[in-house]
């Protein structure tokens, strides 16, 4: 037996046969194990067999939904986490792509609703990619980063690292387009005080150390963007940078196009970067105390942490999600979370179903919950619109507030008042609504009366926005001017808040209509009687208050007729006072004559006549004195006005003389430069001739 086995082993194919047998046994074991796993876990097999949308076998949509629901049931599975990762990536990309100046505050709330702590790599990649695609929106992305920096500075640190690394790579490869985008991003991060200004100085030193045409151009663009902020923070360093620019310009080794860029930079600096502000008012969203400033070295090696862009299985997925929910609750608060939930519910349903659901409660009486839901829908439609035409189209198409147009008007006014500054979007929206239907016009007029009655409840910024909104409706004739009858401009009938509203309202009307047109409008005979409250004539005290009010706000021309009436009222009062004095004197004279005897009647009559003549002379003298004093006052006022005019003329002449002197100095400098250039050219020619 052993000999037989030994003989088989000696054969050439023996070892190959044994190897094939073992391989077949292993294949059988693998197949049996795979069948067992398929029977135990159906979801995994369905996931493996599920075809993609790009190709493969067609699968009906309802089966795809069933597969997705089965995946979502098991949260700890790898497939579920991968599916949620893809949803997170798509939502972050969608949110970043639709951000702009008008909707940045709502976008920030939507972005913080997503788990950006898990997807910080995706967020950094999306912001950098969007900024590279549209560099003109760099200031918007920088403002978004500054808000995130106050809550989650780790994510911002990752974004800064990747931006700096992108600059390093593009600078080494001489990729000018990418360098321009990255330097612009760093400039606006310095403006938002997210990045330290030392990084900007280091960048300028790198670009200007060995100047080339491209590097000097990049440095000029960077300095234009960041010059205003850096000149406030470190003026000495900025001065040294501009001296370096001056040295490059005097050397004359670079192209003339780049020389013009440097000269343009100096011209911009003379205007103190007025046309290139560091941070505009709409994007100044973070206070200085809340901001966290990052520092980084541009020369050091940086780890971009690219592994954060890729999906990783999390064994403690539920725990990390709960932790993020707590963080999100702390950052956003209950109100923002409720608003986001309402928006998600609206997005889940198609517009046709939305209209049906909204129309059902509108047929009957609204409850408080229905009114709250209606206000949320109107608020979301206003905030999600890019311009007023889109918002108007959405309101009409969705039939929002059908039968409750007053709620639509109130929500538009409330949204306008909540803004930091007045936005013309709301005025144009209200104007178009008033032009479309008289219902909105009547409701806006009702809102004006109600808001003026309760104006003492609002802050000054809200009052200013409110008055500018209604001023837009007035000067476009969207609402009737006769509604101003509700205003009575007296010291007793107005409060400080009401006077602020009237002041802002008429100043805005004067700016948009001009005082001449506004005066003509107020003097139209059809509506003039409705402005008696603004220009009261019932009592000199009220008349004087109205005149003083309009002169203090720079609109004294509107009260010219009122001034004439006020003078007439003063004259009438003076005449009444004189008549009262005469009556008193006559009554006293008659009493004294009755006490005297009948024998001295003739003498008393003569004395009374003499007294009355003396009193008349005294009154006439007093009137003459008053007239002379008034003339003197008027002459003094005219003299003062003439003196002020002469002073202003002298100041203007002095300024012109100084300007002429400066011009002469500039001309002399130009002449000196030209003469020096000529001397240099002559000397160079002589040297060439000698050679």
Buried (B, 14 or more C-beta within 10 A) or exposed (E): EEEEEEEEEEEEEEEEEEEEEEEEEEEEEEEEEEEEEBEEEEBBBBBEEBEEEEEEEEBEEEEEEEBBEBBEEBEEBBBBBBBBBEEBBEBBBEBBEBBEEBBBBBBBBBBBBBBBBBBBBBBBBBBBEBBBEEBEBBBBBBBBBBBBBBBBBEBBBBBBBBBBBBBBEBBEEEBBEBBBBBBBBBBBBBBBBBBBBBBBBBBBBBBBEEBBBBBBBBBBBBBBBBBBBBBEBBEEBBEEBBEBBEEBBEEEEBEEEBBEBBEEBEEBBEEEBEEBBBBEEBBBBBEEEEBBBBEBEBEEEBEBEEEBBEBEEBEEBEEBBEEBEEBBEEBBEEEBBEBBEBBEEBEEEEEEEBBEEBEEBBEEEBEEEBEEBBBBBBBBBBBBBEEBEEBBEBBEEBEBBBBBBBBBBBBBBBBBBEBEEBBEBBBBBBBBBBEEEEBBBBBBBBBBEBBBEEBEEBEEBBBBBBBBBBBBBBBBEBBBBEBBBBBBBBEEEBEEBBBBBBBBBBBBBBEBBEBEEBBEBBEEEEBEEBBEBBBBBEEBEBBBBBBEBBBEBEBBEBBEEBBEBBEEBEEEEEEEEEEEEBEEEEEEBEEEEEEEEEEEEEEBEEBBEEEBEEBEEEEEEEEEEEEEEEEEEEEEEEEEEEEEEEEEEEEEEEEEEEEEEEEEEEEEEEEEEEEEEEEEEEEEEEEEEEE
